Amino acid sequence: MNNQVHAMRGIPRPTMKDVASRAGVALKTVSRVVNGEPGVTPETTKRVLGAIQDLGFRRNESARLLRTGRTATLGFIADDCADPDYAAACRGVEDVARDRGFLVFAGSTDGDAAREEGLALALCARRVDGLVIVPVNGDHEYLAPEIEAGVAAVFMLRPPGLDGADVVLADERGGAKAAVVHLISQGHRRIGFLDGDLSGYRSRQLVGGYAEAMAAAGLPVDPSWTTLSPQRLLDSPVTAVLCGSREHTLRALRALATAEHTQTARGRTRRVAVVGFGDFELADLISPGVTVVSYDAAEIGRVAGELLLRRITGENGLTRRVELPTRLVPRGSAEFPPDE
């Protein structure tokens, strides 16, 4: 019987004392179980949870929040919360938050710095305990007064324009390097990089890993190889390409498929090996499957959420920069030698 039913029937709501009496444990033990604190054996926890279920006990959240001075809410801000990566990251934050009794509010910036600032400050005004932000490029000093006032903040997938901030990233530079080393192992020497904006954080990391792998192999890089367009891939001298985003991977595959169809009709073909950064749905079902550099956005969200909650509950110390590994997934689109 839940608390609402108890109230409707005029029956006193069960208390922690009632749960303790039913379970045959101390009141403090019930408090630890209810608040997810350590120090209770699995058997005792099971007994307390059984008593809670039997009695229909629910803790008084309003009273608890008044005691702690927290609202048990977090904010999640990203370019577009419908994007698969950001949705997975938000779910990772939410999974961690839910286990600790926190709710998550989410908002999208559309990559606009002013909108990001407005969302962040609006959430702070509503007294969220912390923020997880996929930051827009630019200055984030506007958050410094909020952080000094006690709002915790963790950034993810891109570093912020703010000194002394926690950030959780994917090892994009290492992923790009692994992709290019893989293409070189297939015999490719003229390898391009395809992305629309080389000024963004991810693009800079990917280009850095690409250049590092090429230099380590003693291979030259023509500047034109990093400013390719999907439509001109077959007209360029490159035999392989690393794509900097899902969008550019799909555009490259579409352009190559169209061009190869035309070439086949004329009795000649030339293939270009493709590695995409970021996995996507059906990438393993295309023929050939698309080789990608993959990263776990949900795990990045979970790590960011854990770090944020530790800050909220009083962990101090130096700010942390966490880089989670990427993984090369060979599927066929890059596993062949160059057509010379």
URHUJO-V306174 format. One record per helix or strand. SS is the DSSP state (@ for helix, = for strand). FROM is the first residue (numbers start at 0). TO is the last residue. If there is no record, write none. Layout:
# URHUJO-V306174
ss = (SS;SS)
from = (FROM;FROM)
to = (TO;TO)
This chain:
# URHUJO-V306174
ss = (@;@;@;@;@;=;@;=;@;=;@;=;=;@;=;@;@;@;=;@;=;=;=;@;=;=;=)
from = (2;15;26;41;60;72;83;102;112;129;140;151;165;171;190;200;222;229;239;245;272;288;290;296;320;326;331)
to = (7;22;33;54;67;77;98;107;124;132;147;155;169;184;193;215;225;231;242;264;276;288;293;311;323;328;331)
